[in-house]
């Protein structure tokens, strides 16, 4: 996924003038891969943090658009 973010950011900011902020959770395959089982707690923490970050950013955007 990370190899695409540069291109997506360039299109959205450069061509469309949008403000882009990526939230990228880590270790997304850990819940499905047995060999990554020991990393599942870290994956869950990263997932929860990503949801929290998205919530904060969504609320900030909503407040900015409402103003």
PDB file of N, CA, C, O and CB in Angstrom:
ATOM      1  N   UNK A   1       0.813  -1.196   0.000  1.00  0.00           N
ATOM      2  CA  UNK A   1       0.000   0.000   0.000  1.00  0.00           C
ATOM      3  C   UNK A   1       0.854   1.256   0.000  1.00  0.00           C
ATOM      4  O   UNK A   1       0.541   2.222  -0.697  1.00  0.00           O
ATOM      5  CB  UNK A   1      -0.924   0.000   1.190  1.00  0.00           C
ATOM      6  N   UNK A   2       1.910   1.251   0.762  1.00  0.00           N
ATOM      7  CA  UNK A   2       2.697   2.473   0.921  1.00  0.00           C
ATOM      8  C   UNK A   2       3.318   2.956  -0.383  1.00  0.00           C
ATOM      9  O   UNK A   2       3.574   4.150  -0.533  1.00  0.00           O
ATOM     10  CB  UNK A   2       3.782   2.252   1.937  1.00  0.00           C
ATOM     11  N   UNK A   3       3.564   2.056  -1.324  1.00  0.00           N
ATOM     12  CA  UNK A   3       4.133   2.492  -2.592  1.00  0.00           C
ATOM     13  C   UNK A   3       3.143   3.326  -3.401  1.00  0.00           C
ATOM     14  O   UNK A   3       3.552   4.067  -4.295  1.00  0.00           O
ATOM     15  CB  UNK A   3       4.581   1.290  -3.402  1.00  0.00           C
ATOM     16  N   UNK A   4       1.865   3.219  -3.106  1.00  0.00           N
ATOM     17  CA  UNK A   4       0.829   3.945  -3.839  1.00  0.00           C
ATOM     18  C   UNK A   4       0.568   5.326  -3.246  1.00  0.00           C
ATOM     19  O   UNK A   4       0.100   6.217  -3.954  1.00  0.00           O
ATOM     20  CB  UNK A   4      -0.458   3.141  -3.852  1.00  0.00           C
ATOM     21  N   UNK A   5       0.858   5.516  -1.980  1.00  0.00           N
ATOM     22  CA  UNK A   5       0.495   6.772  -1.318  1.00  0.00           C
ATOM     23  C   UNK A   5       1.117   7.990  -1.987  1.00  0.00           C
ATOM     24  O   UNK A   5       0.477   9.038  -2.067  1.00  0.00           O
ATOM     25  CB  UNK A   5       0.913   6.728   0.132  1.00  0.00           C
ATOM     26  N   UNK A   6       2.338   7.876  -2.465  1.00  0.00           N
ATOM     27  CA  UNK A   6       2.969   9.018  -3.143  1.00  0.00           C
ATOM     28  C   UNK A   6       2.180   9.442  -4.374  1.00  0.00           C
ATOM     29  O   UNK A   6       1.974  10.632  -4.608  1.00  0.00           O
ATOM     30  CB  UNK A   6       4.404   8.673  -3.543  1.00  0.00           C
ATOM     31  N   UNK A   7       1.742   8.464  -5.157  1.00  0.00           N
ATOM     32  CA  UNK A   7       0.990   8.779  -6.369  1.00  0.00           C
ATOM     33  C   UNK A   7      -0.385   9.347  -6.034  1.00  0.00           C
ATOM     34  O   UNK A   7      -0.819  10.331  -6.633  1.00  0.00           O
ATOM     35  CB  UNK A   7       0.845   7.533  -7.242  1.00  0.00           C
ATOM     36  N   UNK A   8      -1.059   8.734  -5.090  1.00  0.00           N
ATOM     37  CA  UNK A   8      -2.384   9.205  -4.692  1.00  0.00           C
ATOM     38  C   UNK A   8      -2.292  10.621  -4.139  1.00  0.00           C
ATOM     39  O   UNK A   8      -3.119  11.474  -4.460  1.00  0.00           O
ATOM     40  CB  UNK A   8      -3.010   8.258  -3.646  1.00  0.00           C
ATOM     41  N   UNK A   9      -1.295  10.867  -3.317  1.00  0.00           N
ATOM     42  CA  UNK A   9      -1.117  12.197  -2.746  1.00  0.00           C
ATOM     43  C   UNK A   9      -0.857  13.235  -3.840  1.00  0.00           C
ATOM     44  O   UNK A   9      -1.416  14.331  -3.802  1.00  0.00           O
ATOM     45  CB  UNK A   9       0.036  12.193  -1.736  1.00  0.00           C
ATOM     46  N   UNK A  10      -0.020  12.895  -4.803  1.00  0.00           N
ATOM     47  CA  UNK A  10       0.279  13.837  -5.894  1.00  0.00           C
ATOM     48  C   UNK A  10      -0.977  14.170  -6.694  1.00  0.00           C
ATOM     49  O   UNK A  10      -1.199  15.329  -7.046  1.00  0.00           O
ATOM     50  CB  UNK A  10       1.356  13.254  -6.828  1.00  0.00           C
ATOM     51  N   UNK A  11      -1.791  13.171  -6.980  1.00  0.00           N
ATOM     52  CA  UNK A  11      -3.017  13.412  -7.741  1.00  0.00           C
ATOM     53  C   UNK A  11      -3.989  14.262  -6.933  1.00  0.00           C
ATOM     54  O   UNK A  11      -4.528  15.246  -7.442  1.00  0.00           O
ATOM     55  CB  UNK A  11      -3.679  12.081  -8.139  1.00  0.00           C
ATOM     56  N   UNK A  12      -4.213  13.889  -5.685  1.00  0.00           N
ATOM     57  CA  UNK A  12      -5.209  14.602  -4.883  1.00  0.00           C
ATOM     58  C   UNK A  12      -4.777  16.013  -4.515  1.00  0.00           C
ATOM     59  O   UNK A  12      -5.598  16.931  -4.513  1.00  0.00           O
ATOM     60  CB  UNK A  12      -5.501  13.829  -3.628  1.00  0.00           C
ATOM     61  N   UNK A  13      -3.504  16.195  -4.204  1.00  0.00           N
ATOM     62  CA  UNK A  13      -3.050  17.539  -3.830  1.00  0.00           C
ATOM     63  C   UNK A  13      -2.676  18.361  -5.054  1.00  0.00           C
ATOM     64  O   UNK A  13      -3.093  19.512  -5.184  1.00  0.00           O
ATOM     65  CB  UNK A  13      -1.855  17.451  -2.881  1.00  0.00           C
ATOM     66  N   UNK A  14      -1.899  17.779  -5.941  1.00  0.00           N
ATOM     67  CA  UNK A  14      -1.413  18.518  -7.099  1.00  0.00           C
ATOM     68  C   UNK A  14      -2.482  18.842  -8.116  1.00  0.00           C
ATOM     69  O   UNK A  14      -2.547  19.965  -8.614  1.00  0.00           O
ATOM     70  CB  UNK A  14      -0.339  17.752  -7.760  1.00  0.00           C
ATOM     71  N   UNK A  15      -3.318  17.877  -8.428  1.00  0.00           N
ATOM     72  CA  UNK A  15      -4.316  18.081  -9.475  1.00  0.00           C
ATOM     73  C   UNK A  15      -5.644  18.595  -8.938  1.00  0.00           C
ATOM     74  O   UNK A  15      -6.313  19.400  -9.587  1.00  0.00           O
ATOM     75  CB  UNK A  15      -4.541  16.797 -10.219  1.00  0.00           C
ATOM     76  N   UNK A  16      -6.021  18.134  -7.766  1.00  0.00           N
ATOM     77  CA  UNK A  16      -7.334  18.499  -7.230  1.00  0.00           C
ATOM     78  C   UNK A  16      -7.272  19.518  -6.103  1.00  0.00           C
ATOM     79  O   UNK A  16      -8.301  20.060  -5.698  1.00  0.00           O
ATOM     80  CB  UNK A  16      -8.034  17.274  -6.743  1.00  0.00           C
ATOM     81  N   UNK A  17      -6.082  19.780  -5.596  1.00  0.00           N
ATOM     82  CA  UNK A  17      -5.933  20.758  -4.528  1.00  0.00           C
ATOM     83  C   UNK A  17      -6.472  20.303  -3.184  1.00  0.00           C
ATOM     84  O   UNK A  17      -6.734  21.129  -2.310  1.00  0.00           O
ATOM     85  CB  UNK A  17      -6.607  22.013  -4.916  1.00  0.00           C
ATOM     86  N   UNK A  18      -6.638  19.009  -3.006  1.00  0.00           N
ATOM     87  CA  UNK A  18      -7.162  18.474  -1.747  1.00  0.00           C
ATOM     88  C   UNK A  18      -6.047  18.349  -0.711  1.00  0.00           C
ATOM     89  O   UNK A  18      -4.876  18.190  -1.055  1.00  0.00           O
ATOM     90  CB  UNK A  18      -7.832  17.103  -1.977  1.00  0.00           C
ATOM     91  N   UNK A  19      -6.429  18.424   0.547  1.00  0.00           N
ATOM     92  CA  UNK A  19      -5.487  18.198   1.640  1.00  0.00           C
ATOM     93  C   UNK A  19      -5.542  16.716   1.995  1.00  0.00           C
ATOM     94  O   UNK A  19      -6.611  16.191   2.309  1.00  0.00           O
ATOM     95  CB  UNK A  19      -5.820  19.102   2.890  1.00  0.00           C
ATOM     96  N   UNK A  20      -4.410  16.050   1.947  1.00  0.00           N
ATOM     97  CA  UNK A  20      -4.372  14.604   2.133  1.00  0.00           C
ATOM     98  C   UNK A  20      -3.567  14.254   3.369  1.00  0.00           C
ATOM     99  O   UNK A  20      -2.486  14.796   3.599  1.00  0.00           O
ATOM    100  CB  UNK A  20      -3.781  13.914   0.900  1.00  0.00           C
ATOM    101  N   UNK A  21      -4.105  13.342   4.156  1.00  0.00           N
ATOM    102  CA  UNK A  21      -3.404  12.840   5.331  1.00  0.00           C
ATOM    103  C   UNK A  21      -3.707  11.350   5.431  1.00  0.00           C
ATOM    104  O   UNK A  21      -4.850  10.966   5.680  1.00  0.00           O
ATOM    105  CB  UNK A  21      -3.834  13.609   6.641  1.00  0.00           C
ATOM    106  N   UNK A  22      -2.704  10.514   5.241  1.00  0.00           N
ATOM    107  CA  UNK A  22      -2.902   9.069   5.259  1.00  0.00           C
ATOM    108  C   UNK A  22      -2.796   8.523   6.673  1.00  0.00           C
ATOM    109  O   UNK A  22      -1.939   8.939   7.452  1.00  0.00           O
ATOM    110  CB  UNK A  22      -1.886   8.381   4.352  1.00  0.00           C
ATOM    111  N   UNK A  23      -3.662   7.602   6.986  1.00  0.00           N
ATOM    112  CA  UNK A  23      -3.604   6.857   8.240  1.00  0.00           C
ATOM    113  C   UNK A  23      -3.339   5.408   7.842  1.00  0.00           C
ATOM    114  O   UNK A  23      -4.177   4.766   7.209  1.00  0.00           O
ATOM    115  CB  UNK A  23      -4.947   7.011   9.101  1.00  0.00           C
ATOM    116  N   UNK A  24      -2.180   4.906   8.215  1.00  0.00           N
ATOM    117  CA  UNK A  24      -1.763   3.584   7.756  1.00  0.00           C
ATOM    118  C   UNK A  24      -1.539   2.668   8.952  1.00  0.00           C
ATOM    119  O   UNK A  24      -0.533   2.806   9.648  1.00  0.00           O
ATOM    120  CB  UNK A  24      -0.481   3.679   6.899  1.00  0.00           C
ATOM    121  N   UNK A  25      -2.455   1.735   9.207  1.00  0.00           N
ATOM    122  CA  UNK A  25      -2.230   0.770  10.285  1.00  0.00           C
ATOM    123  C   UNK A  25      -1.118  -0.208   9.891  1.00  0.00           C
ATOM    124  O   UNK A  25      -0.921  -0.507   8.714  1.00  0.00           O
ATOM    125  CB  UNK A  25      -3.539   0.000  10.612  1.00  0.00           C
ATOM    126  N   UNK A  26      -0.418  -0.685  10.878  1.00  0.00           N
ATOM    127  CA  UNK A  26       0.700  -1.602  10.649  1.00  0.00           C
ATOM    128  C   UNK A  26       0.273  -3.047  10.923  1.00  0.00           C
ATOM    129  O   UNK A  26      -0.697  -3.303  11.637  1.00  0.00           O
ATOM    130  CB  UNK A  26       1.906  -1.219  11.542  1.00  0.00           C
ATOM    131  N   UNK A  27       1.008  -3.962  10.347  1.00  0.00           N
ATOM    132  CA  UNK A  27       0.863  -5.401  10.624  1.00  0.00           C
ATOM    133  C   UNK A  27      -0.534  -5.931  10.299  1.00  0.00           C
ATOM    134  O   UNK A  27      -1.078  -6.743  11.048  1.00  0.00           O
ATOM    135  CB  UNK A  27       1.177  -5.678  12.084  1.00  0.00           C
ATOM    136  N   UNK A  28      -1.108  -5.482   9.202  1.00  0.00           N
ATOM    137  CA  UNK A  28      -2.483  -5.847   8.871  1.00  0.00           C
ATOM    138  C   UNK A  28      -2.668  -7.325   8.533  1.00  0.00           C
ATOM    139  O   UNK A  28      -3.791  -7.826   8.575  1.00  0.00           O
ATOM    140  CB  UNK A  28      -2.953  -5.019   7.721  1.00  0.00           C
ATOM    141  N   UNK A  29      -1.600  -8.022   8.202  1.00  0.00           N
ATOM    142  CA  UNK A  29      -1.718  -9.451   7.908  1.00  0.00           C
ATOM    143  C   UNK A  29      -1.543 -10.334   9.140  1.00  0.00           C
ATOM    144  O   UNK A  29      -1.775 -11.541   9.067  1.00  0.00           O
ATOM    145  CB  UNK A  29      -0.702  -9.840   6.867  1.00  0.00           C
ATOM    146  N   UNK A  30      -1.146  -9.765  10.248  1.00  0.00           N
ATOM    147  CA  UNK A  30      -0.890 -10.563  11.455  1.00  0.00           C
ATOM    148  C   UNK A  30      -2.092 -11.398  11.900  1.00  0.00           C
ATOM    149  O   UNK A  30      -1.897 -12.546  12.301  1.00  0.00           O
ATOM    150  CB  UNK A  30      -0.476  -9.652  12.583  1.00  0.00           C
ATOM    151  N   UNK A  31      -3.316 -10.885  11.850  1.00  0.00           N
ATOM    152  CA  UNK A  31      -4.444 -11.718  12.279  1.00  0.00           C
ATOM    153  C   UNK A  31      -4.688 -12.941  11.392  1.00  0.00           C
ATOM    154  O   UNK A  31      -5.320 -13.903  11.828  1.00  0.00           O
ATOM    155  CB  UNK A  31      -5.690 -10.884  12.316  1.00  0.00           C
ATOM    156  N   UNK A  32      -4.198 -12.913  10.166  1.00  0.00           N
ATOM    157  CA  UNK A  32      -4.474 -14.002   9.228  1.00  0.00           C
ATOM    158  C   UNK A  32      -3.309 -14.965   9.035  1.00  0.00           C
ATOM    159  O   UNK A  32      -3.505 -16.087   8.568  1.00  0.00           O
ATOM    160  CB  UNK A  32      -4.858 -13.432   7.906  1.00  0.00           C
ATOM    161  N   UNK A  33      -2.129 -14.549   9.379  1.00  0.00           N
ATOM    162  CA  UNK A  33      -0.935 -15.370   9.155  1.00  0.00           C
ATOM    163  C   UNK A  33      -0.453 -15.963  10.475  1.00  0.00           C
ATOM    164  O   UNK A  33      -0.128 -15.235  11.413  1.00  0.00           O
ATOM    165  CB  UNK A  33       0.191 -14.535   8.497  1.00  0.00           C
ATOM    166  N   UNK A  34      -0.412 -17.262  10.534  1.00  0.00           N
ATOM    167  CA  UNK A  34      -0.004 -17.939  11.769  1.00  0.00           C
ATOM    168  C   UNK A  34       1.428 -17.589  12.160  1.00  0.00           C
ATOM    169  O   UNK A  34       1.740 -17.490  13.346  1.00  0.00           O
ATOM    170  CB  UNK A  34      -0.140 -19.451  11.610  1.00  0.00           C
ATOM    171  N   UNK A  35       2.292 -17.402  11.176  1.00  0.00           N
ATOM    172  CA  UNK A  35       3.688 -17.075  11.488  1.00  0.00           C
ATOM    173  C   UNK A  35       3.848 -15.676  12.088  1.00  0.00           C
ATOM    174  O   UNK A  35       4.916 -15.342  12.601  1.00  0.00           O
ATOM    175  CB  UNK A  35       4.533 -17.187  10.233  1.00  0.00           C
ATOM    176  N   UNK A  36       2.804 -14.868  12.029  1.00  0.00           N
ATOM    177  CA  UNK A  36       2.822 -13.532  12.631  1.00  0.00           C
ATOM    178  C   UNK A  36       1.997 -13.470  13.914  1.00  0.00           C
ATOM    179  O   UNK A  36       1.682 -12.385  14.400  1.00  0.00           O
ATOM    180  CB  UNK A  36       2.301 -12.502  11.637  1.00  0.00           C
ATOM    181  N   UNK A  37       1.654 -14.618  14.453  1.00  0.00           N
ATOM    182  CA  UNK A  37       0.763 -14.681  15.618  1.00  0.00           C
ATOM    183  C   UNK A  37       1.275 -13.865  16.802  1.00  0.00           C
ATOM    184  O   UNK A  37       0.481 -13.249  17.513  1.00  0.00           O
ATOM    185  CB  UNK A  37       0.577 -16.120  16.045  1.00  0.00           C
ATOM    186  N   UNK A  38       2.571 -13.852  17.020  1.00  0.00           N
ATOM    187  CA  UNK A  38       3.108 -13.113  18.172  1.00  0.00           C
ATOM    188  C   UNK A  38       2.962 -11.595  18.002  1.00  0.00           C
ATOM    189  O   UNK A  38       3.073 -10.847  18.974  1.00  0.00           O
ATOM    190  CB  UNK A  38       4.583 -13.469  18.381  1.00  0.00           C
ATOM    191  N   UNK A  39       2.715 -11.149  16.779  1.00  0.00           N
ATOM    192  CA  UNK A  39       2.564  -9.715  16.511  1.00  0.00           C
ATOM    193  C   UNK A  39       1.107  -9.247  16.556  1.00  0.00           C
ATOM    194  O   UNK A  39       0.828  -8.065  16.359  1.00  0.00           O
ATOM    195  CB  UNK A  39       3.154  -9.384  15.159  1.00  0.00           C
ATOM    196  N   UNK A  40       0.191 -10.162  16.813  1.00  0.00           N
ATOM    197  CA  UNK A  40      -1.229  -9.800  16.808  1.00  0.00           C
ATOM    198  C   UNK A  40      -1.596  -8.716  17.811  1.00  0.00           C
ATOM    199  O   UNK A  40      -2.406  -7.850  17.479  1.00  0.00           O
ATOM    200  CB  UNK A  40      -2.052 -11.013  17.083  1.00  0.00           C
ATOM    201  N   UNK A  41      -1.044  -8.716  19.020  1.00  0.00           N
ATOM    202  CA  UNK A  41      -1.360  -7.605  19.931  1.00  0.00           C
ATOM    203  C   UNK A  41      -0.917  -6.248  19.378  1.00  0.00           C
ATOM    204  O   UNK A  41      -1.619  -5.250  19.536  1.00  0.00           O
ATOM    205  CB  UNK A  41      -0.701  -7.841  21.284  1.00  0.00           C
ATOM    206  N   UNK A  42       0.242  -6.218  18.733  1.00  0.00           N
ATOM    207  CA  UNK A  42       0.708  -4.969  18.120  1.00  0.00           C
ATOM    208  C   UNK A  42      -0.186  -4.570  16.948  1.00  0.00           C
ATOM    209  O   UNK A  42      -0.473  -3.390  16.748  1.00  0.00           O
ATOM    210  CB  UNK A  42       2.165  -5.112  17.646  1.00  0.00           C
ATOM    211  N   UNK A  43      -0.617  -5.557  16.184  1.00  0.00           N
ATOM    212  CA  UNK A  43      -1.514  -5.277  15.061  1.00  0.00           C
ATOM    213  C   UNK A  43      -2.833  -4.705  15.557  1.00  0.00           C
ATOM    214  O   UNK A  43      -3.357  -3.754  14.977  1.00  0.00           O
ATOM    215  CB  UNK A  43      -1.766  -6.551  14.238  1.00  0.00           C
ATOM    216  N   UNK A  44      -3.369  -5.275  16.618  1.00  0.00           N
ATOM    217  CA  UNK A  44      -4.630  -4.784  17.181  1.00  0.00           C
ATOM    218  C   UNK A  44      -4.469  -3.365  17.714  1.00  0.00           C
ATOM    219  O   UNK A  44      -5.342  -2.521  17.512  1.00  0.00           O
ATOM    220  CB  UNK A  44      -5.120  -5.716  18.302  1.00  0.00           C
ATOM    221  N   UNK A  45      -3.371  -3.104  18.384  1.00  0.00           N
ATOM    222  CA  UNK A  45      -3.118  -1.753  18.901  1.00  0.00           C
ATOM    223  C   UNK A  45      -2.987  -0.755  17.753  1.00  0.00           C
ATOM    224  O   UNK A  45      -3.498   0.361  17.842  1.00  0.00           O
ATOM    225  CB  UNK A  45      -1.840  -1.734  19.772  1.00  0.00           C
ATOM    226  N   UNK A  46      -2.316  -1.143  16.689  1.00  0.00           N
ATOM    227  CA  UNK A  46      -2.160  -0.273  15.526  1.00  0.00           C
ATOM    228  C   UNK A  46      -3.509  -0.011  14.867  1.00  0.00           C
ATOM    229  O   UNK A  46      -3.788   1.108  14.436  1.00  0.00           O
ATOM    230  CB  UNK A  46      -1.187  -0.894  14.514  1.00  0.00           C
ATOM    231  N   UNK A  47      -4.337  -1.035  14.792  1.00  0.00           N
ATOM    232  CA  UNK A  47      -5.682  -0.889  14.201  1.00  0.00           C
ATOM    233  C   UNK A  47      -6.532   0.074  15.019  1.00  0.00           C
ATOM    234  O   UNK A  47      -7.190   0.958  14.470  1.00  0.00           O
ATOM    235  CB  UNK A  47      -6.389  -2.261  14.106  1.00  0.00           C
ATOM    236  N   UNK A  48      -6.511  -0.104  16.335  1.00  0.00           N
ATOM    237  CA  UNK A  48      -7.282   0.775  17.212  1.00  0.00           C
ATOM    238  C   UNK A  48      -6.800   2.220  17.098  1.00  0.00           C
ATOM    239  O   UNK A  48      -7.606   3.149  17.068  1.00  0.00           O
ATOM    240  CB  UNK A  48      -7.185   0.298  18.668  1.00  0.00           C
ATOM    241  N   UNK A  49      -5.478   2.402  17.036  1.00  0.00           N
ATOM    242  CA  UNK A  49      -4.914   3.749  16.895  1.00  0.00           C
ATOM    243  C   UNK A  49      -5.331   4.370  15.571  1.00  0.00           C
ATOM    244  O   UNK A  49      -5.629   5.563  15.516  1.00  0.00           O
ATOM    245  CB  UNK A  49      -3.381   3.709  16.999  1.00  0.00           C
ATOM    246  N   UNK A  50      -5.355   3.583  14.512  1.00  0.00           N
ATOM    247  CA  UNK A  50      -5.771   4.089  13.203  1.00  0.00           C
ATOM    248  C   UNK A  50      -7.224   4.557  13.245  1.00  0.00           C
ATOM    249  O   UNK A  50      -7.554   5.605  12.690  1.00  0.00           O
ATOM    250  CB  UNK A  50      -5.591   3.005  12.121  1.00  0.00           C
ATOM    251  N   UNK A  51      -8.092   3.787  13.898  1.00  0.00           N
ATOM    252  CA  UNK A  51      -9.491   4.197  14.025  1.00  0.00           C
ATOM    253  C   UNK A  51      -9.620   5.470  14.855  1.00  0.00           C
ATOM    254  O   UNK A  51     -10.412   6.352  14.525  1.00  0.00           O
ATOM    255  CB  UNK A  51     -10.320   3.075  14.656  1.00  0.00           C
ATOM    256  N   UNK A  52      -8.849   5.563  15.919  1.00  0.00           N
ATOM    257  CA  UNK A  52      -8.871   6.780  16.748  1.00  0.00           C
ATOM    258  C   UNK A  52      -8.392   7.989  15.947  1.00  0.00           C
ATOM    259  O   UNK A  52      -9.000   9.058  16.004  1.00  0.00           O
ATOM    260  CB  UNK A  52      -7.991   6.595  18.007  1.00  0.00           C
ATOM    261  N   UNK A  53      -7.312   7.818  15.210  1.00  0.00           N
ATOM    262  CA  UNK A  53      -6.788   8.907  14.383  1.00  0.00           C
ATOM    263  C   UNK A  53      -7.808   9.336  13.332  1.00  0.00           C
ATOM    264  O   UNK A  53      -7.994  10.529  13.090  1.00  0.00           O
ATOM    265  CB  UNK A  53      -5.478   8.482  13.702  1.00  0.00           C
ATOM    266  N   UNK A  54      -8.464   8.366  12.713  1.00  0.00           N
ATOM    267  CA  UNK A  54      -9.476   8.677  11.702  1.00  0.00           C
ATOM    268  C   UNK A  54     -10.643   9.431  12.322  1.00  0.00           C
ATOM    269  O   UNK A  54     -11.171  10.364  11.717  1.00  0.00           O
ATOM    270  CB  UNK A  54      -9.977   7.393  11.026  1.00  0.00           C
ATOM    271  N   UNK A  55     -11.045   9.038  13.515  1.00  0.00           N
ATOM    272  CA  UNK A  55     -12.140   9.718  14.209  1.00  0.00           C
ATOM    273  C   UNK A  55     -11.782  11.172  14.498  1.00  0.00           C
ATOM    274  O   UNK A  55     -12.586  12.075  14.267  1.00  0.00           O
ATOM    275  CB  UNK A  55     -12.483   8.988  15.518  1.00  0.00           C
ATOM    276  N   UNK A  56     -10.579  11.390  15.001  1.00  0.00           N
ATOM    277  CA  UNK A  56     -10.123  12.755  15.308  1.00  0.00           C
ATOM    278  C   UNK A  56     -10.079  13.601  14.038  1.00  0.00           C
ATOM    279  O   UNK A  56     -10.535  14.745  14.036  1.00  0.00           O
ATOM    280  CB  UNK A  56      -8.727  12.726  15.980  1.00  0.00           C
ATOM    281  N   UNK A  57      -9.536  13.048  12.970  1.00  0.00           N
ATOM    282  CA  UNK A  57      -9.423  13.801  11.718  1.00  0.00           C
ATOM    283  C   UNK A  57     -10.789  14.070  11.103  1.00  0.00           C
ATOM    284  O   UNK A  57     -11.014  15.146  10.548  1.00  0.00           O
ATOM    285  CB  UNK A  57      -8.546  13.046  10.723  1.00  0.00           C
ATOM    286  N   UNK A  58     -11.696  13.117  11.193  1.00  0.00           N
ATOM    287  CA  UNK A  58     -13.045  13.313  10.654  1.00  0.00           C
ATOM    288  C   UNK A  58     -13.783  14.405  11.417  1.00  0.00           C
ATOM    289  O   UNK A  58     -14.463  15.236  10.815  1.00  0.00           O
ATOM    290  CB  UNK A  58     -13.843  12.003  10.708  1.00  0.00           C
ATOM    291  N   UNK A  59     -13.653  14.406  12.729  1.00  0.00           N
ATOM    292  CA  UNK A  59     -14.305  15.444  13.535  1.00  0.00           C
ATOM    293  C   UNK A  59     -13.716  16.820  13.243  1.00  0.00           C
ATOM    294  O   UNK A  59     -14.448  17.807  13.174  1.00  0.00           O
ATOM    295  CB  UNK A  59     -14.171  15.124  15.030  1.00  0.00           C
ATOM    296  N   UNK A  60     -12.406  16.889  13.073  1.00  0.00           N
ATOM    297  CA  UNK A  60     -11.764  18.165  12.753  1.00  0.00           C
ATOM    298  C   UNK A  60     -12.221  18.665  11.385  1.00  0.00           C
ATOM    299  O   UNK A  60     -12.475  19.858  11.216  1.00  0.00           O
ATOM    300  CB  UNK A  60     -10.228  18.023  12.784  1.00  0.00           C
ATOM    301  N   UNK A  61     -12.326  17.772  10.416  1.00  0.00           N
ATOM    302  CA  UNK A  61     -12.792  18.159   9.089  1.00  0.00           C
ATOM    303  C   UNK A  61     -14.243  18.619   9.138  1.00  0.00           C
ATOM    304  O   UNK A  61     -14.599  19.622   8.518  1.00  0.00           O
ATOM    305  CB  UNK A  61     -12.639  16.996   8.107  1.00  0.00           C
ATOM    306  N   UNK A  62     -15.081  17.893   9.869  1.00  0.00           N
ATOM    307  CA  UNK A  62     -16.489  18.280   9.992  1.00  0.00           C
ATOM    308  C   UNK A  62     -16.621  19.655  10.632  1.00  0.00           C
ATOM    309  O   UNK A  62     -17.435  20.470  10.197  1.00  0.00           O
ATOM    310  CB  UNK A  62     -17.264  17.239  10.815  1.00  0.00           C
ATOM    311  N   UNK A  63     -15.830  19.912  11.653  1.00  0.00           N
ATOM    312  CA  UNK A  63     -15.872  21.221  12.314  1.00  0.00           C
ATOM    313  C   UNK A  63     -15.401  22.321  11.367  1.00  0.00           C
ATOM    314  O   UNK A  63     -15.976  23.409  11.336  1.00  0.00           O
ATOM    315  CB  UNK A  63     -15.005  21.212  13.588  1.00  0.00           C
ATOM    316  N   UNK A  64     -14.366  22.037  10.607  1.00  0.00           N
ATOM    317  CA  UNK A  64     -13.847  23.032   9.660  1.00  0.00           C
ATOM    318  C   UNK A  64     -14.858  23.319   8.554  1.00  0.00           C
ATOM    319  O   UNK A  64     -15.025  24.472   8.155  1.00  0.00           O
ATOM    320  CB  UNK A  64     -12.523  22.549   9.048  1.00  0.00           C
ATOM    321  N   UNK A  65     -15.530  22.289   8.056  1.00  0.00           N
ATOM    322  CA  UNK A  65     -16.520  22.478   6.999  1.00  0.00           C
ATOM    323  C   UNK A  65     -17.783  23.165   7.511  1.00  0.00           C
ATOM    324  O   UNK A  65     -18.459  23.870   6.761  1.00  0.00           O
ATOM    325  CB  UNK A  65     -16.880  21.141   6.379  1.00  0.00           C
ATOM    326  N   UNK A  66     -18.096  22.960   8.779  1.00  0.00           N
ATOM    327  CA  UNK A  66     -19.289  23.576   9.365  1.00  0.00           C
ATOM    328  C   UNK A  66     -19.081  25.057   9.658  1.00  0.00           C
ATOM    329  O   UNK A  66     -20.047  25.813   9.766  1.00  0.00           O
ATOM    330  CB  UNK A  66     -19.678  22.851  10.645  1.00  0.00           C
ATOM    331  N   UNK A  67     -17.828  25.470   9.787  1.00  0.00           N
ATOM    332  CA  UNK A  67     -17.528  26.872  10.140  1.00  0.00           C
ATOM    333  C   UNK A  67     -17.720  27.809   8.969  1.00  0.00           C
ATOM    334  O   UNK A  67     -17.509  29.015   9.102  1.00  0.00           O
ATOM    335  CB  UNK A  67     -16.105  26.997  10.653  1.00  0.00           C
TER     336      UNK A  67
END
